[in-house]
């Protein structure tokens, strides 16, 4: 439905205006470009919802970080907590947020999870070095999972990220365990490690 509404609002309206203003004739092809990553954002949100559901299926309770910051008593009695929209200080000194931190309140284990979805070509893959440096130097958790999905990344972008993590020279020095996974790999990690 959101895609249908988007198409009606943006594409059909644009085409109708072009026809009414005599800019196109019968049989002409019309090319449109979607700006602002709207569809990619919808797909990314869907992927985040699927990730959250994987944790809920494992017995986690899910809260926004800000809610728990104000009312920490809400997690009392819960061993497995999934925090959403978790802040950190970026390498630039500003506040950034990642999608999740999975927290075992009994053992203290916290795993930060960053989700990147790119269905069509765009600029998210240019942000992968920034993401990697934040994972190594700025995420306070010792374990990080970077979930990267979609076919819109530039050629070599996903491979570059995996190579940096596998070289392990930066994250090893910081005593970090960083994993890069696609959604299927992520599902297996959740099934085995959580």
Backbone as ProteinMPNN parsed JSONL, in Angstrom:
{"seq_chain_A": "XXXXXXXXXXXXXXXXXXXXXXXXXXXXXXXXXXXXXXXXXXXXXXXXXXXXXXXXXXXXXXXXXXXXXXXXXXXXXXXXXXXXXXXXXXXXXXXXXXXXXXXXXXXXXXXXXXXXXXXXXXXXXXXXXXXXXXXXXXXXXXXXXXXXXXXXXXXXXXXXXXXXXXXXXXXXXXXXXXXXXXXXXXXXXXXXXX", "coords_chain_A": {"N_chain_A": [[0.793, -1.214, 0.0], [1.892, 1.359, 0.835], [3.702, 1.819, -1.268], [1.995, 1.863, -3.483], [0.437, 4.154, -2.878], [2.475, 6.049, -2.947], [3.237, 5.895, -5.635], [0.848, 6.746, -6.863], [0.622, 9.35, -5.841], [3.042, 10.627, -6.598], [4.165, 9.676, -9.112], [1.968, 9.155, -10.941], [0.659, 11.642, -10.805], [2.645, 13.359, -11.781], [2.919, 12.372, -14.413], [0.321, 12.843, -15.376], [0.26, 15.669, -15.33], [2.229, 16.207, -17.256], [0.949, 15.199, -19.542], [-1.4, 16.788, -19.679], [-0.255, 19.27, -20.113], [0.619, 19.042, -22.653], [3.205, 18.019, -23.112], [3.966, 15.489, -23.655], [3.285, 12.878, -26.02], [1.03, 10.398, -27.344], [2.432, 7.2, -27.104], [4.955, 8.079, -26.404], [7.834, 7.659, -24.296], [8.25, 7.977, -20.79], [10.507, 9.004, -18.39], [11.17, 8.731, -14.966], [12.617, 9.895, -11.889], [13.265, 8.891, -8.621], [13.541, 10.797, -5.795], [15.352, 11.424, -2.746], [15.405, 8.94, -1.57], [13.066, 7.591, -0.83], [11.659, 5.131, -1.427], [13.706, 3.31, -0.951], [14.099, 3.831, 1.761], [11.68, 2.873, 2.802], [11.944, 0.131, 2.237], [14.222, -0.389, 3.756], [13.229, 0.124, 6.333], [11.387, -1.95, 6.49], [13.154, -4.132, 6.485], [14.435, -3.653, 8.937], [12.254, -4.059, 10.639], [11.871, -6.778, 10.227], [14.243, -7.775, 11.283], [13.967, -7.008, 13.951], [11.783, -8.619, 14.603], [12.945, -11.168, 14.491], [14.448, -11.164, 16.855], [12.404, -10.807, 18.742], [11.096, -13.222, 18.415], [12.935, -14.832, 19.628], [12.561, -14.354, 22.257], [13.217, -11.847, 23.221], [12.525, -8.593, 24.613], [11.424, -5.486, 23.325], [12.433, -2.151, 23.204], [12.471, 1.413, 22.758], [15.505, 3.162, 23.018], [15.495, 5.695, 24.27], [13.201, 5.589, 25.817], [13.826, 3.656, 27.759], [15.968, 4.908, 28.914], [14.688, 6.962, 30.285], [12.919, 5.494, 31.863], [14.122, 3.135, 33.384], [13.19, 1.038, 34.904], [11.407, -0.419, 33.422], [12.616, -2.567, 32.163], [13.107, -4.316, 34.14], [13.306, -7.557, 35.371], [13.445, -8.656, 32.88], [15.516, -10.583, 30.921], [16.544, -10.588, 28.289], [16.935, -7.965, 26.149], [16.072, -5.796, 23.547], [17.28, -2.925, 22.388], [16.267, -0.018, 20.681], [17.148, 2.415, 18.187], [19.645, 3.513, 19.145], [21.889, 5.74, 20.652], [25.19, 7.09, 19.93], [28.463, 8.59, 20.062], [29.788, 9.974, 17.232], [32.639, 9.606, 14.977], [33.04, 12.166, 14.183], [32.288, 13.62, 16.32], [29.638, 14.227, 16.708], [26.201, 13.329, 17.523], [25.171, 10.129, 16.725], [23.036, 7.44, 15.588], [22.264, 3.988, 15.907], [20.463, 1.13, 14.664], [19.886, -1.031, 16.491], [20.658, -2.426, 19.753], [21.402, -5.44, 21.081], [20.861, -6.873, 24.167], [21.944, -8.768, 26.835], [20.892, -8.821, 29.893], [21.659, -10.239, 32.105], [24.248, -11.349, 31.724], [25.524, -9.125, 30.783], [26.337, -8.823, 28.188], [26.469, -6.995, 25.222], [25.45, -6.311, 21.968], [25.932, -4.381, 19.221], [23.931, -3.445, 16.477], [23.929, -2.59, 13.186], [22.073, -1.593, 10.438], [22.063, -1.641, 6.941], [20.516, -0.947, 3.994], [20.25, -1.146, 0.533], [18.6, -0.756, -2.241], [18.553, 0.408, -4.781], [20.946, 2.187, -6.812], [22.873, 4.586, -5.073], [23.963, 6.754, -2.443], [24.639, 5.435, -0.11], [26.605, 3.453, 0.003], [28.93, 4.893, -0.128], [29.159, 5.729, 2.404], [30.066, 3.634, 3.851], [32.848, 3.389, 4.69], [32.863, 5.339, 6.729], [30.949, 4.246, 8.463], [32.309, 1.897, 9.176], [34.609, 2.923, 10.514], [33.344, 4.188, 12.666], [32.241, 1.911, 13.884], [34.544, 0.604, 14.735], [35.969, 2.54, 16.315], [34.119, 4.123, 17.762], [31.639, 2.951, 18.557], [30.55, 1.779, 21.617], [30.232, -0.892, 22.342], [31.714, -4.16, 22.375], [31.103, -6.049, 20.523], [29.879, -6.091, 17.245], [27.467, -6.143, 14.716], [27.128, -5.752, 11.332], [24.612, -5.418, 9.245], [24.047, -5.848, 5.957], [22.356, -5.289, 3.052], [20.757, -5.765, -0.13], [20.853, -4.908, -3.64], [21.828, -2.551, -4.617], [24.262, -1.438, -4.048], [27.389, 0.026, -4.958], [29.64, -1.59, -7.209], [31.893, -3.654, -5.612], [31.698, -2.404, -3.12], [30.437, -3.729, -0.889], [32.186, -5.849, -0.691], [34.566, -4.52, -0.099], [34.021, -3.58, 2.499], [33.698, -6.026, 3.89], [36.265, -7.025, 3.531], [37.83, -5.173, 4.977], [36.937, -5.684, 7.576], [37.639, -8.386, 7.785], [40.424, -8.241, 7.535], [41.032, -7.243, 9.956], [42.828, -5.607, 11.295], [42.373, -3.053, 12.414], [40.051, -3.428, 14.08], [40.94, -5.537, 15.672], [42.969, -4.404, 17.216], [41.441, -2.798, 18.796], [40.062, -4.585, 20.213], [37.653, -5.654, 19.176], [34.863, -7.464, 17.957], [33.726, -7.697, 14.92], [31.19, -8.254, 12.634], [30.162, -8.762, 9.331], [27.234, -9.183, 7.576], [24.775, -10.605, 5.344], [21.16, -10.644, 5.074], [20.248, -13.334, 5.279], [22.487, -14.615, 6.388], [22.561, -13.19, 8.751], [20.188, -14.041, 9.982], [20.935, -16.676, 10.6], [23.019, -16.182, 12.409], [21.607, -15.008, 14.519], [19.978, -17.167, 15.217], [21.873, -18.993, 16.19], [23.707, -17.659, 17.947], [22.269, -16.107, 19.764]], "CA_chain_A": [[0.0, 0.0, 0.0], [2.667, 2.608, 0.802], [4.269, 1.988, -2.599], [0.89, 2.252, -4.358], [0.126, 5.56, -2.592], [3.588, 6.85, -3.433], [3.134, 5.927, -7.097], [-0.281, 7.598, -7.224], [0.888, 10.743, -5.483], [4.19, 11.247, -7.257], [4.373, 9.307, -10.514], [0.771, 9.396, -11.745], [0.425, 13.085, -10.853], [3.647, 13.913, -12.692], [2.569, 11.97, -15.78], [-0.904, 13.569, -15.736], [0.639, 17.058, -15.63], [2.937, 16.205, -18.535], [-0.048, 14.992, -20.602], [-2.262, 17.965, -19.742], [0.509, 20.402, -20.631], [1.024, 18.667, -24.009], [4.643, 17.769, -23.202], [4.148, 14.131, -24.163], [2.252, 12.43, -26.95], [0.774, 8.965, -27.288], [3.566, 6.386, -27.524], [6.201, 8.573, -25.812], [8.305, 7.077, -23.037], [8.508, 8.965, -19.746], [11.427, 8.499, -17.372], [11.108, 9.481, -13.717], [13.65, 9.573, -10.903], [12.784, 9.045, -7.259], [14.526, 11.52, -5.005], [15.243, 11.347, -1.3], [15.501, 7.582, -1.062], [11.815, 7.215, -0.178], [11.382, 3.703, -1.536], [14.775, 2.609, -0.247], [13.835, 3.958, 3.185], [10.595, 1.956, 3.142], [12.51, -1.217, 2.244], [15.108, -0.448, 4.907], [12.383, 0.001, 7.529], [10.853, -3.315, 6.484], [14.238, -5.017, 6.911], [14.602, -3.452, 10.374], [11.138, -4.737, 11.303], [12.14, -8.223, 10.165], [15.315, -8.028, 12.256], [13.367, -6.914, 15.284], [10.943, -9.806, 14.795], [13.833, -12.295, 14.798], [14.771, -11.093, 18.276], [11.179, -11.045, 19.505], [10.866, -14.661, 18.355], [13.9, -15.468, 20.537], [12.202, -14.017, 23.632], [13.625, -10.495, 23.597], [11.556, -7.506, 24.652], [11.957, -4.412, 22.502], [12.125, -0.801, 23.666], [13.31, 2.502, 22.279], [16.533, 3.517, 23.982], [15.096, 6.884, 25.036], [12.188, 5.165, 26.782], [14.518, 2.966, 28.851], [16.79, 5.925, 29.586], [13.792, 7.672, 31.205], [12.228, 4.549, 32.742], [14.878, 1.882, 33.382], [12.442, -0.02, 35.59], [10.623, -1.188, 32.443], [13.295, -3.81, 31.773], [13.279, -5.148, 35.325], [12.752, -8.899, 35.197], [13.689, -9.132, 31.514], [16.93, -10.886, 30.682], [16.941, -10.251, 26.918], [16.351, -6.68, 25.778], [16.504, -5.214, 22.278], [17.138, -1.479, 22.4], [16.166, 0.537, 19.325], [17.556, 3.803, 17.984], [20.613, 3.686, 20.232], [22.857, 6.78, 20.294], [26.627, 7.006, 20.174], [29.158, 9.779, 19.575], [30.46, 9.599, 15.99], [34.04, 10.021, 14.819], [33.028, 13.616, 13.987], [31.904, 14.247, 17.584], [28.199, 14.475, 16.771], [25.427, 12.174, 17.973], [24.627, 9.243, 15.7], [22.178, 6.379, 16.116], [22.179, 2.729, 15.177], [19.133, 0.553, 14.784], [19.647, -1.894, 17.647], [21.64, -3.069, 20.62], [20.854, -6.62, 21.749], [21.453, -6.827, 25.495], [21.664, -9.812, 27.815], [21.057, -8.08, 31.14], [22.27, -11.107, 33.116], [25.698, -11.456, 31.493], [26.045, -7.812, 30.397], [26.733, -8.817, 26.771], [25.741, -6.075, 24.346], [25.866, -6.389, 20.569], [25.343, -3.29, 18.431], [23.539, -3.909, 15.146], [23.732, -1.516, 12.209], [21.429, -2.117, 9.229], [22.184, -0.833, 5.735], [19.797, -1.541, 2.873], [20.394, -0.323, -0.67], [17.959, -1.452, -3.357], [18.989, 1.017, -6.036], [22.202, 2.907, -6.619], [22.76, 5.814, -4.292], [25.176, 7.178, -1.756], [24.881, 4.739, 1.163], [27.865, 2.702, -0.028], [30.02, 5.825, 0.132], [29.189, 5.917, 3.851], [30.559, 2.423, 4.506], [34.072, 3.644, 5.474], [32.441, 6.081, 7.927], [30.312, 3.254, 9.323], [33.347, 1.003, 9.69], [35.41, 3.637, 11.508], [32.519, 4.335, 13.867], [32.14, 0.597, 14.523], [35.822, 0.298, 15.391], [36.448, 3.524, 17.28], [33.135, 4.891, 18.517], [30.609, 2.135, 19.205], [31.132, 1.322, 22.882], [30.121, -2.343, 22.475], [32.834, -4.932, 21.846], [30.594, -6.853, 19.409], [29.104, -5.314, 16.281], [27.032, -6.814, 13.494], [26.698, -4.843, 10.272], [23.71, -6.115, 8.326], [24.104, -5.111, 4.699], [21.475, -6.027, 2.151], [20.294, -5.062, -1.315], [21.727, -4.989, -4.815], [22.101, -1.216, -5.132], [25.588, -0.953, -3.689], [28.354, 0.07, -6.05], [30.464, -2.789, -7.325], [33.049, -3.691, -4.73], [31.474, -1.738, -1.831], [30.237, -4.742, 0.165], [33.43, -6.619, -0.598], [35.533, -3.685, 0.599], [33.686, -3.595, 3.918], [34.038, -7.352, 4.421], [37.729, -7.139, 3.532], [38.347, -4.387, 6.104], [36.619, -6.422, 8.801], [38.421, -9.63, 7.809], [41.83, -7.897, 7.792], [41.006, -7.241, 11.41], [43.937, -4.87, 11.895], [41.863, -1.987, 13.279], [39.168, -3.927, 15.123], [41.707, -6.379, 16.593], [43.659, -3.513, 18.16], [40.418, -2.231, 19.685], [39.41, -5.75, 20.826], [36.285, -5.683, 18.673], [34.413, -8.541, 17.068], [32.812, -7.077, 13.956], [30.713, -9.212, 11.644], [29.361, -8.223, 8.229], [26.365, -10.277, 7.142], [23.534, -10.303, 4.644], [20.021, -10.994, 5.934], [20.224, -14.785, 5.534], [23.566, -14.876, 7.343], [22.133, -12.579, 10.006], [19.216, -14.956, 10.593], [21.695, -17.794, 11.166], [23.737, -15.682, 13.586], [20.621, -14.842, 15.591], [19.545, -18.504, 15.621], [22.949, -19.725, 16.879], [24.436, -16.913, 18.972], [21.419, -15.344, 20.669]], "C_chain_A": [[0.83, 1.271, 0.0], [3.261, 2.876, -0.579], [3.189, 2.45, -3.576], [0.539, 3.729, -4.145], [1.223, 6.475, -3.124], [3.5, 7.001, -4.952], [1.991, 6.846, -7.536], [0.051, 9.07, -7.006], [1.965, 11.376, -6.343], [4.289, 10.933, -8.749], [3.141, 9.625, -11.365], [0.474, 10.881, -11.871], [1.39, 13.756, -11.819], [3.29, 13.601, -14.143], [1.325, 12.726, -16.25], [-0.589, 15.018, -16.102], [1.333, 17.154, -16.987], [1.961, 16.058, -19.707], [-0.902, 16.239, -20.776], [-1.552, 19.183, -20.319], [1.088, 20.119, -22.021], [2.532, 18.467, -24.168], [4.942, 16.364, -23.717], [2.988, 13.783, -25.084], [2.07, 10.929, -26.792], [1.97, 8.205, -27.852], [4.913, 6.854, -26.985], [6.555, 7.782, -24.552], [8.6, 8.203, -22.059], [9.415, 8.312, -18.72], [11.313, 9.377, -16.14], [12.238, 9.02, -12.799], [13.084, 9.842, -9.516], [13.882, 9.706, -6.45], [14.308, 11.267, -3.522], [15.239, 9.947, -0.739], [14.233, 7.059, -0.444], [11.561, 5.721, -0.242], [12.455, 2.903, -0.816], [14.556, 2.675, 1.263], [12.727, 3.022, 3.62], [11.119, 0.528, 3.199], [13.449, -1.408, 3.43], [14.332, -0.605, 6.202], [11.793, -1.398, 7.618], [11.928, -4.3, 6.962], [14.475, -4.884, 8.417], [13.484, -4.136, 11.16], [11.343, -6.249, 11.319], [13.23, -8.609, 11.167], [14.76, -8.01, 13.671], [12.531, -8.165, 15.585], [11.781, -11.048, 15.106], [14.172, -12.327, 16.283], [13.531, -11.35, 19.145], [10.857, -12.543, 19.538], [11.804, -15.434, 19.281], [13.635, -15.099, 22.004], [12.673, -12.659, 24.112], [12.401, -9.603, 23.752], [12.215, -6.324, 23.961], [11.478, -3.06, 23.023], [13.0, 0.2, 22.92], [14.284, 2.873, 23.392], [16.082, 4.675, 24.872], [14.063, 6.536, 26.109], [12.84, 4.505, 28.002], [15.419, 3.936, 29.615], [15.949, 6.665, 30.624], [13.184, 6.737, 32.252], [12.936, 3.195, 32.76], [14.15, 0.729, 34.07], [11.631, -0.889, 34.629], [11.298, -2.507, 32.061], [13.525, -4.74, 32.956], [12.58, -6.491, 35.101], [12.93, -9.466, 33.799], [15.179, -9.384, 31.33], [17.376, -10.375, 29.309], [16.179, -9.022, 26.45], [16.937, -6.24, 24.442], [16.215, -3.718, 22.339], [17.147, -0.968, 20.966], [16.601, 1.996, 19.327], [18.542, 4.239, 19.078], [21.684, 4.7, 19.83], [24.303, 6.383, 20.578], [27.239, 8.306, 19.67], [30.015, 9.362, 18.381], [31.924, 10.043, 15.987], [34.151, 11.526, 14.585], [32.644, 14.371, 15.262], [30.434, 14.588, 17.7], [27.486, 13.205, 17.249], [24.902, 11.42, 16.755], [23.77, 8.192, 16.374], [22.32, 5.133, 15.264], [20.834, 2.105, 15.491], [18.92, -0.183, 16.098], [20.898, -2.115, 18.489], [20.907, -4.219, 21.301], [21.609, -6.782, 23.061], [20.985, -8.005, 26.338], [21.935, -9.181, 29.172], [21.702, -8.923, 32.239], [23.787, -11.159, 32.957], [26.339, -10.108, 31.177], [26.455, -7.721, 28.936], [25.825, -7.874, 25.991], [26.329, -6.175, 22.949], [25.149, -5.279, 19.805], [25.095, -3.8, 17.024], [23.204, -2.709, 14.286], [23.178, -2.132, 10.947], [21.606, -1.133, 8.079], [21.524, -1.58, 4.588], [19.902, -0.596, 1.684], [19.831, -1.102, -1.85], [18.417, -0.904, -4.7], [20.218, 1.872, -5.755], [21.953, 4.236, -5.921], [24.053, 6.076, -3.571], [25.485, 6.38, -0.494], [26.213, 3.995, 1.151], [29.072, 3.608, 0.181], [30.17, 6.09, 1.628], [29.755, 4.702, 4.579], [31.887, 2.636, 5.245], [33.776, 4.383, 6.776], [31.811, 5.12, 8.935], [31.362, 2.364, 9.974], [34.19, 1.69, 10.766], [34.632, 3.89, 12.795], [32.415, 3.014, 14.618], [33.408, 0.28, 15.31], [36.107, 1.252, 16.551], [35.376, 4.136, 18.183], [32.004, 4.068, 19.14], [31.21, 1.598, 20.505], [31.103, -0.197, 23.057], [31.312, -3.033, 21.822], [32.411, -5.828, 20.678], [29.685, -5.99, 18.542], [28.72, -6.223, 15.12], [26.562, -5.738, 12.525], [25.896, -5.674, 9.286], [23.624, -5.276, 7.065], [23.363, -5.922, 3.643], [21.072, -5.14, 0.984], [21.327, -5.103, -2.425], [22.101, -3.624, -5.374], [23.458, -0.655, -4.755], [26.487, -0.933, -4.917], [29.198, -1.193, -6.034], [31.689, -2.66, -6.42], [32.819, -3.103, -3.352], [31.316, -2.745, -0.694], [31.521, -5.529, 0.393], [34.501, -5.833, 0.154], [35.281, -3.734, 2.1], [34.058, -4.935, 4.559], [35.549, -7.528, 4.518], [38.335, -6.381, 4.712], [38.119, -5.125, 7.423], [37.472, -7.675, 8.906], [39.913, -9.378, 8.016], [42.062, -7.776, 9.288], [42.095, -6.396, 12.06], [43.448, -3.741, 12.793], [41.032, -2.555, 14.419], [39.899, -4.821, 16.118], [42.395, -5.519, 17.657], [42.684, -2.917, 19.169], [39.644, -3.34, 20.399], [37.931, -5.817, 20.457], [36.055, -6.935, 17.844], [33.361, -7.913, 16.166], [32.472, -8.124, 12.9], [29.906, -8.466, 10.596], [28.546, -9.382, 7.678], [25.232, -9.76, 6.279], [22.387, -10.825, 5.515], [19.972, -12.484, 6.255], [21.298, -15.174, 6.539], [23.197, -14.35, 8.728], [21.136, -13.49, 10.731], [19.918, -16.139, 11.252], [22.452, -17.373, 12.425], [22.772, -15.564, 14.765], [20.195, -16.215, 16.116], [20.593, -19.198, 16.481], [23.49, -18.968, 18.093], [23.57, -16.172, 19.967], [20.344, -16.213, 21.275]], "O_chain_A": [[0.522, 2.192, -0.756], [3.319, 4.026, -1.017], [3.436, 3.327, -4.404], [0.362, 4.471, -5.111], [0.945, 7.538, -3.678], [3.669, 8.098, -5.486], [2.147, 7.631, -8.471], [-0.202, 9.917, -7.863], [1.83, 12.522, -6.772], [4.478, 11.84, -9.559], [3.256, 10.289, -12.395], [0.074, 11.337, -12.942], [0.992, 14.629, -12.59], [3.355, 14.481, -15.002], [1.275, 13.197, -17.387], [-1.121, 15.536, -17.084], [1.062, 18.065, -17.77], [2.121, 16.71, -20.739], [-1.107, 16.698, -21.9], [-2.184, 20.033, -20.946], [1.94, 20.861, -22.507], [3.079, 18.717, -25.242], [6.055, 16.089, -24.164], [1.881, 14.306, -24.958], [2.895, 10.268, -26.161], [2.462, 8.518, -28.936], [5.906, 6.133, -27.086], [5.675, 7.3, -23.838], [9.129, 9.248, -22.438], [9.139, 7.213, -18.237], [11.35, 10.604, -16.233], [12.744, 7.905, -12.921], [12.494, 10.895, -9.269], [15.017, 9.231, -6.421], [13.202, 10.934, -3.098], [15.083, 9.777, 0.47], [14.294, 6.161, 0.397], [11.276, 5.101, 0.783], [12.146, 1.92, -0.142], [14.797, 1.696, 1.969], [12.812, 2.429, 4.696], [10.774, -0.215, 4.118], [13.467, -2.477, 4.04], [14.727, -1.378, 7.075], [11.708, -1.969, 8.706], [11.64, -5.198, 7.753], [14.692, -5.885, 9.1], [13.728, -4.721, 12.215], [11.028, -6.916, 12.304], [13.141, -9.649, 11.82], [15.05, -8.891, 14.479], [12.575, -8.697, 16.694], [11.364, -11.889, 15.902], [14.181, -13.393, 16.899], [13.615, -12.035, 20.164], [10.404, -13.067, 20.556], [11.501, -16.561, 19.674], [14.398, -15.486, 22.889], [12.543, -12.346, 25.296], [11.373, -9.821, 23.11], [13.437, -6.178, 24.009], [10.287, -2.85, 23.252], [14.115, -0.115, 22.506], [13.918, 2.893, 24.568], [16.269, 4.636, 26.088], [14.06, 7.129, 27.188], [12.449, 4.769, 29.139], [15.607, 3.794, 30.823], [16.431, 6.965, 31.716], [12.96, 7.141, 33.393], [12.42, 2.216, 32.22], [14.471, -0.435, 33.832], [11.213, -1.987, 34.996], [10.619, -3.46, 31.678], [14.075, -5.829, 32.795], [11.418, -6.545, 34.695], [12.604, -10.627, 33.553], [16.001, -8.496, 31.558], [18.455, -9.798, 29.18], [14.951, -9.026, 26.364], [18.148, -6.303, 24.234], [15.059, -3.296, 22.341], [17.935, -1.425, 20.138], [16.448, 2.711, 20.317], [18.301, 5.192, 19.819], [22.321, 4.545, 18.788], [24.585, 5.471, 21.355], [26.594, 9.044, 18.927], [30.874, 8.49, 18.51], [32.375, 10.76, 16.88], [35.222, 12.105, 14.764], [32.668, 15.602, 15.292], [30.018, 15.182, 18.695], [28.098, 12.143, 17.364], [24.271, 12.001, 15.873], [23.779, 8.069, 17.599], [22.478, 5.214, 14.045], [20.154, 2.489, 16.443], [17.896, 0.007, 16.755], [22.027, -2.007, 18.01], [19.92, -4.01, 22.007], [22.839, -6.825, 23.077], [19.787, -8.213, 26.529], [23.092, -9.022, 29.559], [22.234, -8.374, 33.204], [24.524, -11.03, 33.934], [27.556, -9.958, 31.288], [26.878, -6.659, 28.481], [24.598, -7.937, 26.081], [27.545, -6.13, 22.766], [23.919, -5.241, 19.75], [25.931, -4.494, 16.444], [22.319, -1.917, 14.608], [23.744, -3.095, 10.429], [21.333, 0.059, 8.221], [21.915, -2.697, 4.25], [19.672, 0.606, 1.812], [20.488, -1.99, -2.393], [18.642, -1.662, -5.644], [20.493, 2.232, -4.611], [20.949, 4.909, -6.157], [25.122, 5.669, -4.027], [26.51, 6.629, 0.14], [26.883, 3.915, 2.181], [30.125, 3.145, 0.62], [31.192, 6.616, 2.068], [29.91, 4.734, 5.8], [32.044, 2.107, 6.345], [34.373, 4.083, 7.81], [32.112, 5.182, 10.127], [31.311, 2.108, 11.177], [34.456, 1.101, 11.814], [35.193, 3.816, 13.888], [32.491, 2.991, 15.847], [33.344, -0.249, 16.42], [36.449, 0.811, 17.649], [35.697, 4.622, 19.268], [31.462, 4.47, 20.169], [32.292, 1.012, 20.477], [31.878, -0.734, 23.848], [31.853, -2.544, 20.831], [33.259, -6.312, 19.928], [28.835, -5.256, 19.045], [29.547, -6.977, 14.607], [25.707, -4.918, 12.857], [26.439, -6.526, 8.582], [23.18, -4.129, 7.102], [23.693, -7.077, 3.376], [21.049, -3.915, 1.1], [22.517, -5.307, -2.183], [22.633, -3.535, -6.481], [23.776, 0.482, -5.102], [26.359, -1.775, -5.806], [29.438, -1.787, -4.983], [32.417, -1.669, -6.472], [33.665, -3.277, -2.476], [31.976, -2.632, 0.338], [31.889, -5.832, 1.528], [35.253, -6.399, 0.947], [36.213, -3.908, 2.885], [34.656, -4.973, 5.633], [36.051, -8.113, 5.478], [39.245, -6.882, 5.373], [39.005, -5.18, 8.277], [37.973, -7.999, 9.983], [40.6, -10.21, 8.608], [43.112, -8.143, 9.816], [42.267, -6.465, 13.277], [44.049, -3.491, 13.838], [41.258, -2.223, 15.583], [39.526, -4.866, 17.29], [42.401, -5.86, 18.84], [43.078, -2.571, 20.283], [38.678, -3.063, 21.11], [37.071, -6.013, 21.316], [36.941, -7.399, 17.127], [32.244, -7.632, 16.599], [33.352, -8.787, 12.351], [29.063, -7.634, 10.93], [29.093, -10.436, 7.351], [24.775, -8.629, 6.446], [22.63, -11.389, 6.582], [19.684, -12.858, 7.392], [21.047, -15.974, 7.441], [23.485, -14.982, 9.744], [21.231, -13.683, 11.943], [19.535, -16.557, 12.345], [22.516, -18.128, 13.395], [23.093, -15.977, 15.879], [20.066, -16.403, 17.326], [20.24, -19.922, 17.411], [23.707, -19.563, 19.148], [24.098, -15.646, 20.947], [19.533, -15.731, 22.065]]}, "name": "protein", "num_of_chains": 1, "seq": "XXXXXXXXXXXXXXXXXXXXXXXXXXXXXXXXXXXXXXXXXXXXXXXXXXXXXXXXXXXXXXXXXXXXXXXXXXXXXXXXXXXXXXXXXXXXXXXXXXXXXXXXXXXXXXXXXXXXXXXXXXXXXXXXXXXXXXXXXXXXXXXXXXXXXXXXXXXXXXXXXXXXXXXXXXXXXXXXXXXXXXXXXXXXXXXXXX"}
